Amino acid sequence: MGDACLQLRRPDEALGHYQELLAQRERLLKMDPNSFSAEFEVAFAQARLGDAWTARKEWSEAMAAYEAAAAHFERLALRIPDHLTIRENLYFAYRNLGDVSLARSDVDEAGRRFGATVDEAERLVSGAPTLHRYGDYLGIALERLGT
């Protein structure tokens, strides 16, 4: 429902759905703190929450949500370094952090975040050179780094 609300430009409703989703996912992770899938779901819910905050132009909250998502994805990447889905989600978390940093007029922070985005895109391309979307991600990351 949160995704539908964002599509319909109803970020307040989306935010409520994503907060509920995050609470559910955090309860599952608390029951099994070593669960890879539960941590992935918490990270994904945090990223969606960041999207809702971004749609509301509430930059501090968006940064906090994307930071939390990135931290979870980073922990997962340490467990399985070559997991492309985790790396792809980490790429988007870093890219979103860069975008929000720009929205906050923090050019230095945006540059740091976009640099991390380039690093993740390069890992993706290296891990699956025939997946063209990863090359596209790298191009987008390099473009953002140059902004």
Backbone as a chain_set.jsonl record, in Angstrom:
{"seq": "MGDACLQLRRPDEALGHYQELLAQRERLLKMDPNSFSAEFEVAFAQARLGDAWTARKEWSEAMAAYEAAAAHFERLALRIPDHLTIRENLYFAYRNLGDVSLARSDVDEAGRRFGATVDEAERLVSGAPTLHRYGDYLGIALERLGT", "coords": {"N": [[0.809, -1.206, 0.0], [1.991, 1.214, 0.703], [3.707, 1.796, -1.449], [1.856, 2.228, -3.496], [0.561, 4.479, -2.502], [2.65, 6.344, -2.611], [2.988, 6.453, -5.384], [0.594, 7.654, -6.055], [1.012, 10.139, -5.131], [0.656, 10.59, -2.375], [2.204, 11.03, 0.124], [2.002, 11.199, 2.934], [0.216, 9.183, 3.696], [1.625, 7.011, 2.681], [3.859, 7.074, 4.315], [2.774, 6.294, 6.808], [2.059, 3.617, 6.211], [4.595, 2.538, 5.632], [5.889, 2.917, 8.078], [4.44, 1.195, 9.684], [5.031, -1.216, 8.373], [7.809, -1.329, 8.829], [7.861, -1.591, 11.637], [6.678, -4.125, 11.924], [8.596, -5.719, 10.579], [10.841, -5.23, 12.151], [10.07, -6.463, 14.535], [10.119, -9.141, 13.729], [12.861, -9.437, 13.18], [13.876, -9.041, 15.706], [13.001, -11.352, 16.95], [14.568, -13.239, 15.708], [17.59, -12.522, 15.557], [19.758, -13.235, 13.958], [18.835, -13.738, 11.475], [19.158, -13.603, 8.092], [17.277, -12.947, 6.083], [15.336, -11.569, 7.577], [16.762, -9.33, 8.433], [17.332, -8.212, 5.958], [14.728, -7.512, 5.164], [14.103, -5.55, 7.085], [15.993, -3.617, 6.388], [15.126, -3.013, 3.791], [12.571, -1.991, 4.34], [13.311, 0.28, 5.795], [14.535, 1.732, 3.747], [12.338, 2.245, 2.08], [10.855, 3.819, 3.793], [12.559, 5.99, 3.879], [12.139, 6.881, 1.27], [9.518, 7.835, 1.468], [9.832, 9.914, 3.338], [11.493, 11.513, 1.8], [9.774, 12.213, -0.296], [8.147, 13.892, 1.095], [9.853, 15.908, 1.508], [11.332, 16.039, 3.818], [14.189, 16.212, 4.934], [16.072, 15.539, 6.979], [14.89, 13.366, 8.299], [14.69, 11.631, 6.141], [17.417, 11.203, 5.572], [18.166, 9.873, 7.932], [16.645, 7.517, 7.758], [17.6, 6.389, 5.341], [20.277, 6.095, 6.078], [20.023, 4.182, 8.096], [19.042, 2.05, 6.578], [21.246, 1.647, 4.856], [23.181, 0.868, 6.747], [22.191, -1.607, 7.61], [22.237, -3.024, 5.145], [24.987, -2.932, 4.689], [25.936, -4.54, 6.806], [24.813, -6.97, 6.011], [26.169, -7.325, 3.597], [28.717, -7.77, 4.527], [28.411, -10.296, 5.542], [27.787, -11.861, 3.296], [29.629, -11.217, 0.863], [29.518, -11.256, -1.996], [26.883, -11.112, -2.759], [24.668, -10.121, -4.988], [22.135, -8.881, -4.942], [22.036, -7.687, -2.434], [24.195, -5.928, -2.705], [23.232, -4.341, -4.781], [21.046, -3.09, -3.556], [22.442, -1.71, -1.598], [23.87, 0.041, -3.205], [21.716, 1.666, -4.09], [20.915, 2.735, -1.637], [23.156, 4.291, -0.937], [23.148, 6.033, -3.137], [20.696, 7.343, -2.765], [21.27, 8.612, -0.354], [23.201, 10.394, -1.25], [21.642, 11.95, -3.012], [19.818, 13.124, -1.221], [21.6, 14.525, 0.357], [22.445, 16.439, -1.509], [19.995, 17.768, -1.838], [19.874, 18.98, 0.591], [21.784, 20.83, 0.285], [24.386, 20.109, 0.891], [27.132, 19.742, -0.412], [29.69, 18.586, -0.151], [29.21, 16.304, 1.428], [27.443, 15.016, -0.29], [29.173, 14.436, -2.414], [30.857, 12.58, -1.161], [29.034, 10.521, -0.645], [28.161, 9.898, -3.243], [30.565, 9.017, -4.253], [30.826, 6.595, -2.853], [28.69, 5.342, -4.024], [29.578, 5.02, -6.643], [31.648, 3.202, -6.139], [30.166, 0.946, -5.29], [28.668, 0.456, -7.609], [30.718, -0.251, -9.344], [31.518, -2.649, -8.136], [29.242, -4.147, -8.64], [29.222, -4.268, -11.469], [31.599, -5.636, -11.857], [30.934, -8.045, -10.618], [28.863, -9.043, -12.175], [29.22, -8.782, -15.16], [27.715, -8.998, -17.527], [25.2, -8.072, -17.033], [23.48, -5.499, -18.046], [22.181, -3.416, -16.76], [23.689, -2.859, -14.537], [25.906, -1.597, -15.575], [24.601, 0.671, -16.447], [23.902, 1.705, -13.946], [26.424, 2.367, -13.013], [27.115, 4.389, -14.819], [25.18, 6.328, -14.128], [25.929, 6.798, -11.478], [28.503, 7.869, -11.813], [27.828, 10.156, -13.229], [26.322, 11.53, -11.29], [28.305, 11.931, -9.394], [29.783, 13.796, -10.683], [28.188, 16.02, -10.461]], "CA": [[0.0, 0.0, 0.0], [2.849, 2.392, 0.746], [4.17, 2.1, -2.807], [0.715, 2.796, -4.229], [0.35, 5.842, -2.001], [3.69, 7.208, -3.184], [2.656, 6.638, -6.8], [-0.547, 8.562, -6.118], [1.461, 11.391, -4.509], [0.082, 10.71, -1.028], [3.32, 10.584, 0.96], [1.617, 11.047, 4.345], [-0.341, 7.829, 3.832], [2.724, 6.07, 2.442], [4.68, 7.076, 5.516], [2.103, 5.45, 7.794], [2.186, 2.219, 5.8], [5.983, 2.117, 5.771], [6.209, 2.831, 9.504], [3.833, -0.059, 10.142], [5.832, -2.292, 7.791], [9.08, -1.382, 9.543], [7.612, -2.136, 12.976], [6.479, -5.578, 11.759], [9.867, -6.335, 10.206], [11.739, -5.166, 13.309], [9.648, -7.519, 15.473], [10.639, -10.41, 13.204], [14.311, -9.452, 13.366], [14.122, -9.19, 17.146], [12.773, -12.761, 17.284], [15.683, -14.015, 15.168], [18.57, -11.495, 15.187], [20.734, -13.724, 12.981], [18.14, -14.041, 10.226], [19.549, -12.802, 6.938], [16.084, -12.417, 5.401], [14.676, -10.581, 8.436], [17.538, -8.087, 8.375], [17.103, -7.639, 4.631], [13.4, -6.893, 5.154], [14.198, -4.314, 7.864], [16.728, -2.663, 5.559], [14.252, -2.598, 2.688], [11.517, -1.137, 4.912], [13.943, 1.57, 6.1], [14.726, 2.444, 2.478], [11.03, 2.737, 1.632], [10.541, 4.924, 4.699], [13.342, 7.119, 3.361], [11.449, 7.392, 0.076], [8.352, 8.618, 1.897], [10.329, 11.173, 3.908], [11.996, 12.307, 0.686], [8.61, 12.766, -0.995], [7.647, 14.986, 1.949], [10.956, 16.875, 1.601], [11.805, 16.073, 5.203], [15.51, 15.702, 4.615], [16.737, 14.9, 8.127], [14.272, 12.051, 8.493], [15.078, 10.804, 4.997], [18.811, 10.801, 5.793], [18.21, 8.88, 9.012], [16.094, 6.254, 7.256], [18.539, 5.822, 4.375], [21.462, 5.674, 6.842], [19.681, 2.915, 8.754], [18.994, 1.032, 5.522], [22.619, 1.378, 4.423], [23.871, 0.125, 7.808], [21.733, -3.006, 7.532], [22.767, -3.627, 3.92], [26.426, -3.112, 4.882], [26.114, -5.741, 7.64], [24.509, -8.136, 5.18], [27.249, -7.464, 2.62], [29.852, -8.38, 5.226], [28.127, -11.724, 5.691], [27.864, -12.49, 1.97], [30.157, -10.098, 0.066], [29.215, -11.311, -3.425], [25.429, -11.182, -2.94], [24.395, -8.972, -5.857], [20.918, -8.17, -4.522], [22.433, -6.821, -1.316], [25.041, -4.867, -3.268], [22.369, -3.436, -5.552], [20.303, -2.277, -2.591], [23.414, -0.81, -0.979], [24.077, 1.085, -4.214], [20.591, 2.609, -4.046], [20.946, 3.451, -0.358], [24.182, 5.334, -1.06], [22.695, 7.027, -4.116], [19.663, 8.15, -2.123], [21.945, 9.483, 0.609], [23.8, 11.479, -2.029], [20.574, 12.837, -3.498], [19.293, 13.906, -0.09], [22.656, 15.48, 0.72], [22.334, 17.561, -2.448], [18.777, 18.519, -1.52], [20.2, 19.754, 1.79], [22.883, 21.725, -0.125], [25.637, 19.641, 1.478], [27.825, 19.25, -1.598], [30.793, 17.713, 0.254], [28.621, 15.023, 1.829], [26.919, 14.39, -1.51], [30.317, 13.878, -3.124], [31.292, 11.372, -0.454], [28.021, 9.488, -0.862], [28.192, 9.473, -4.638], [31.783, 8.224, -4.393], [30.485, 5.243, -2.387], [27.779, 4.803, -5.028], [30.439, 4.571, -7.749], [32.326, 1.976, -5.685], [29.202, -0.167, -5.316], [28.34, 0.165, -9.01], [31.86, -0.977, -9.902], [31.431, -4.018, -7.623], [28.157, -4.82, -9.365], [29.687, -4.533, -12.833], [32.612, -6.683, -11.748], [30.288, -9.294, -10.231], [27.952, -9.523, -13.224], [29.505, -7.875, -16.276], [26.756, -9.085, -18.631], [23.942, -7.397, -16.67], [23.656, -4.135, -18.546], [21.667, -2.394, -15.842], [24.765, -2.473, -13.637], [26.663, -0.585, -16.31], [23.79, 1.89, -16.377], [24.05, 2.234, -12.586], [27.744, 2.993, -12.929], [27.03, 5.658, -15.542], [24.398, 7.27, -13.309], [26.741, 7.159, -10.321], [29.561, 8.773, -12.259], [27.183, 11.43, -13.555], [25.985, 12.202, -10.038], [29.549, 12.344, -8.764], [30.224, 14.991, -11.381], [27.261, 17.154, -10.284]], "C": [[0.853, 1.271, 0.0], [3.327, 2.79, -0.641], [3.06, 2.749, -3.629], [0.468, 4.237, -3.794], [1.413, 6.8, -2.537], [3.412, 7.491, -4.649], [1.536, 7.653, -6.977], [-0.257, 9.915, -5.473], [0.737, 11.662, -3.178], [1.129, 10.232, -0.022], [2.967, 10.425, 2.44], [1.057, 9.654, 4.598], [0.75, 6.782, 3.649], [3.582, 5.951, 3.693], [4.07, 6.18, 6.594], [2.229, 3.975, 7.477], [3.611, 1.712, 6.005], [6.405, 2.026, 7.237], [5.64, 1.543, 10.102], [4.634, -1.26, 9.634], [7.15, -2.447, 8.548], [8.898, -1.987, 10.936], [7.421, -3.648, 12.916], [7.811, -6.276, 11.489], [10.859, -6.32, 11.372], [11.363, -6.206, 14.367], [10.18, -8.879, 15.024], [12.145, -10.515, 13.418], [14.662, -9.64, 14.838], [13.943, -10.65, 17.578], [13.929, -13.636, 16.801], [16.758, -13.049, 14.66], [19.603, -11.943, 14.15], [20.114, -14.02, 11.62], [18.549, -13.061, 9.133], [18.323, -12.147, 6.309], [15.365, -11.374, 6.26], [15.435, -9.253, 8.415], [17.381, -7.413, 7.019], [15.76, -6.905, 4.601], [13.368, -5.604, 5.969], [14.893, -3.242, 7.033], [15.847, -2.117, 4.44], [13.146, -1.674, 3.183], [12.083, 0.238, 5.263], [14.129, 2.394, 4.825], [13.406, 3.017, 1.974], [10.57, 3.907, 2.512], [11.299, 6.176, 4.264], [12.704, 7.727, 2.128], [10.251, 8.267, 0.456], [8.79, 9.957, 2.5], [10.843, 12.095, 2.806], [10.839, 12.961, -0.069], [8.003, 13.933, -0.22], [8.67, 16.115, 2.1], [11.404, 17.095, 3.05], [13.167, 15.382, 5.215], [16.202, 15.008, 5.784], [16.196, 13.502, 8.374], [14.64, 11.101, 7.359], [16.51, 10.308, 5.165], [18.892, 9.7, 6.845], [17.711, 7.521, 8.521], [17.053, 5.596, 6.265], [19.834, 5.365, 5.054], [21.206, 4.328, 7.503], [19.636, 1.781, 7.727], [20.402, 0.647, 5.09], [23.365, 0.553, 5.474], [23.469, -1.35, 7.797], [22.302, -3.696, 6.289], [24.28, -3.852, 4.028], [26.711, -4.348, 5.733], [25.854, -7.009, 6.832], [25.616, -8.392, 4.165], [28.507, -8.044, 3.264], [29.662, -9.886, 5.371], [28.269, -12.476, 4.374], [28.315, -11.409, 0.977], [29.746, -10.09, -1.405], [27.718, -11.386, -3.73], [24.98, -9.938, -3.712], [23.137, -8.202, -5.459], [21.224, -7.23, -3.367], [23.254, -5.653, -1.841], [24.21, -3.847, -4.049], [21.575, -2.525, -4.613], [21.216, -1.304, -1.851], [23.737, 0.349, -1.921], [22.961, 2.131, -4.133], [20.558, 3.38, -2.735], [21.967, 4.587, -0.422], [23.745, 6.434, -2.032], [21.633, 7.936, -3.508], [20.262, 9.096, -1.083], [22.619, 10.653, -0.1], [22.76, 12.467, -2.518], [20.022, 13.717, -2.381], [20.339, 14.918, 0.379], [22.637, 16.685, -0.209], [21.119, 18.419, -2.151], [18.991, 19.407, -0.291], [21.326, 20.747, 1.535], [24.205, 21.369, 0.539], [26.44, 18.941, 0.38], [28.961, 18.296, -1.223], [30.278, 16.329, 0.645], [28.066, 14.282, 0.613], [28.055, 13.748, -2.301], [30.818, 12.599, -2.487], [30.331, 10.222, -0.716], [28.025, 8.986, -2.303], [29.474, 8.696, -4.952], [31.549, 6.778, -3.96], [29.551, 4.559, -3.389], [28.576, 4.267, -6.222], [31.131, 3.266, -7.362], [31.391, 0.77, -5.75], [28.845, -0.542, -6.75], [29.48, -0.607, -9.664], [31.879, -2.421, -9.41], [30.359, -4.808, -8.371], [28.598, -5.199, -10.776], [30.711, -5.664, -12.824], [31.983, -8.042, -11.447], [29.389, -9.886, -11.294], [28.108, -8.627, -14.451], [28.501, -7.933, -17.424], [25.402, -8.462, -18.284], [24.094, -5.906, -16.982], [23.153, -3.073, -17.578], [22.758, -1.952, -14.87], [25.692, -1.459, -14.299], [25.929, 0.742, -16.314], [23.925, 2.543, -15.004], [25.387, 2.964, -12.442], [27.743, 4.346, -13.643], [26.285, 6.724, -14.757], [25.234, 7.736, -12.116], [27.855, 8.134, -10.695], [29.006, 10.145, -12.617], [26.867, 12.213, -12.292], [27.251, 12.708, -9.336], [30.07, 13.622, -9.402], [29.323, 16.206, -11.177], [27.726, 18.116, -9.227]], "O": [[0.492, 2.274, -0.617], [3.352, 3.973, -0.979], [3.301, 3.703, -4.368], [0.2, 5.107, -4.623], [1.104, 7.942, -2.879], [3.575, 8.62, -5.112], [1.533, 8.422, -7.939], [-1.158, 10.734, -5.291], [0.282, 12.771, -2.897], [0.977, 9.182, 0.602], [3.57, 9.602, 3.129], [1.386, 9.02, 5.601], [0.794, 5.787, 4.372], [3.981, 4.853, 4.081], [4.78, 5.394, 7.221], [2.477, 3.166, 8.37], [3.817, 0.6, 6.489], [7.194, 1.153, 7.6], [6.285, 0.889, 10.922], [4.882, -2.207, 10.38], [7.559, -3.562, 8.87], [9.707, -2.811, 11.361], [7.944, -4.374, 13.762], [8.116, -7.301, 12.098], [11.62, -7.268, 11.562], [12.241, -6.766, 15.023], [10.638, -9.673, 15.845], [12.645, -11.574, 13.797], [15.632, -10.321, 15.169], [14.649, -11.127, 18.466], [14.235, -14.657, 17.416], [16.83, -12.785, 13.459], [20.255, -11.103, 13.529], [20.797, -14.501, 10.716], [18.318, -11.856, 9.235], [18.322, -10.947, 6.034], [14.839, -10.396, 5.728], [14.827, -8.183, 8.383], [17.306, -6.187, 6.936], [15.671, -5.798, 4.071], [12.679, -4.656, 5.59], [14.44, -2.099, 6.978], [15.826, -0.914, 4.18], [12.819, -0.687, 2.525], [11.416, 1.252, 5.057], [13.908, 3.605, 4.823], [13.362, 4.15, 1.494], [9.968, 4.863, 2.023], [10.755, 7.28, 4.277], [12.72, 8.945, 1.953], [10.008, 9.305, -0.158], [8.199, 10.998, 2.214], [10.655, 13.31, 2.868], [10.921, 14.132, -0.439], [7.42, 14.845, -0.806], [8.399, 17.138, 2.73], [11.798, 18.194, 3.438], [13.292, 14.183, 5.46], [16.857, 13.985, 5.587], [16.956, 12.568, 8.629], [14.873, 9.914, 7.584], [16.792, 9.133, 4.93], [19.604, 8.713, 6.665], [18.302, 6.49, 8.842], [17.295, 4.391, 6.337], [20.424, 4.362, 4.652], [22.06, 3.441, 7.478], [20.135, 0.685, 7.983], [20.719, -0.536, 4.97], [24.104, -0.366, 5.123], [24.313, -2.232, 7.957], [22.793, -4.822, 6.373], [24.797, -4.846, 3.518], [27.62, -5.118, 5.424], [26.582, -7.994, 6.951], [25.964, -9.542, 3.9], [29.276, -8.739, 2.601], [30.625, -10.653, 5.329], [28.801, -13.585, 4.335], [27.487, -10.767, 0.332], [29.637, -9.02, -2.003], [27.336, -11.695, -4.859], [24.92, -8.841, -3.156], [23.087, -6.984, -5.628], [20.725, -6.105, -3.327], [23.023, -4.508, -1.454], [24.46, -2.644, -3.981], [21.455, -1.325, -4.861], [20.8, -0.195, -1.515], [23.863, 1.495, -1.488], [23.229, 3.333, -4.111], [20.208, 4.56, -2.724], [21.678, 5.711, -0.01], [23.951, 7.62, -1.773], [21.659, 9.151, -3.707], [19.821, 10.237, -0.943], [22.606, 11.777, 0.401], [22.964, 13.679, -2.449], [19.789, 14.91, -2.576], [19.997, 16.039, 0.756], [22.795, 17.821, 0.239], [21.189, 19.647, -2.202], [18.361, 20.456, -0.156], [21.775, 21.429, 2.456], [25.056, 22.238, 0.729], [26.426, 17.716, 0.263], [29.172, 17.297, -1.91], [30.841, 15.311, 0.243], [28.206, 13.063, 0.504], [27.908, 12.633, -2.802], [31.163, 11.643, -3.182], [30.75, 9.094, -0.975], [27.904, 7.785, -2.547], [29.472, 7.818, -5.815], [32.014, 5.846, -4.616], [29.616, 3.345, -3.577], [28.281, 3.192, -6.743], [31.195, 2.333, -8.162], [31.784, -0.301, -6.212], [28.733, -1.724, -7.073], [29.237, -1.519, -10.455], [32.216, -3.327, -10.173], [30.545, -5.982, -8.692], [28.37, -6.324, -11.221], [30.685, -6.542, -13.686], [32.437, -9.067, -11.955], [29.171, -11.098, -11.32], [27.234, -7.811, -14.747], [28.441, -6.999, -18.224], [24.544, -8.339, -19.157], [24.759, -5.167, -16.257], [23.651, -1.947, -17.58], [22.761, -0.805, -14.424], [26.204, -0.559, -13.634], [26.54, 1.805, -16.202], [24.045, 3.764, -14.894], [25.469, 4.031, -11.834], [28.295, 5.325, -13.14], [26.699, 7.882, -14.72], [25.246, 8.921, -11.784], [28.113, 9.103, -9.98], [29.633, 11.169, -12.344], [27.112, 13.418, -12.224], [27.251, 13.792, -8.753], [30.719, 14.434, -8.743], [29.636, 17.297, -11.653], [27.056, 19.115, -8.964]]}, "num_chains": 1, "name": "protein.A"}
